[in-house]
Amino acid sequence: MQLVIKEVFNNNTAVIDLGDGQRAIVKGKGIAYNKSKNSYLNSQRIEKIFYLDTVDSQKNLYFLIKNIPIDIVTTTYEIVDYAKKMFNYQLLDYIYITLSDHIFGAYKNFQAGKYHSSQIPDMSNQYLDEYLIASKGLNIINYNLQISLPETEIKNLALHFINAKSNQVSKYRVDDKVDFNKLIQSVLIRNNIFRTKSNSNYYDRFMIHLQYLSQRLNNISQDTGFDKKIELDMEKTYPGTAYVAKQIVNKIENVMGVKLSSKELLYFIIHIQRITQEDGLNQNK
């Protein structure tokens, strides 16, 4: 069977047309060598295929490849594909953006010798599936990208799946006129937290996280005692950061009229801690 190529990324990766508006990313050694758009690709050479099931997933792909290397993007799709197939894990499409961005940041920091082990509390007892997915994801990352991120990275990866899990129930309508970036930037500025050259990577990642907050608002889960315990532990470890994160939560809740979970507050604390810590480390050099 021959398939039509819609875009060539490199000799080993391309997007193909499956008909009826359906597309997929395919990988294989030399699969797209000397190929171009609208040429044919032999399906027998496909080693891996990742289906772009929704319009959003197709849009996300082209958004990602503008700023992130294709090998990292396809690594993300491979991890998400594993979660869906092996765990029947339902995810919001923004996982492709946030996870790719996170993997790219971790990869760059590792290559530059600046990678720091995660300080996130271990939540594996409460989120076993997410940690099993993340464990496999770490193996995929290290193999595909030829790096050696430590096992503590599993906690970071698991948190992305926890936050992106879809309950497939939408009870809350988000006001499209609300600009979350500006909403949160006003809180950050009030606390003397600005985007600088040294913290720009973490700052931009936080903004990406906020861009997709509207999807998480439609999938709010109830806090458990375990979630609350983690929140209290993080507040004790990073009291100043937690104070800023709570201001952001209060701002969103007041404007949107919705209750955010402890997991979302935890994510805010982690992002803000990275922003301020990175800036502080560079200022002290």
Secondary structure, 3 states (H helix, E strand, C coil): CEEEEEEEEECCEEEEEEECCEEEEEECCCCCCCCCCCCEEEHHHCCEEEEECCHHHHHHHHHHCCCCCHHHHHHHHHHHHHHHHHHCCCECCCHHHHHHHHHHHHHHHHHCCCCCCCCCCCCCCCCHHHHHHHHHHHHHHHHHHCCCCCCCHHHHHHHHHHHHECCCCCCCCCCCCCCHHHHHHHHHHHCCCCCCCCCHHHHHHHHHHHHCHHHHHCCCCCCCHHHHHHHHHHHHHCHHHHHHHHHHHHHHHHHHCCCCCHHHHHHHHHHHHHHHHHHHHHHCC
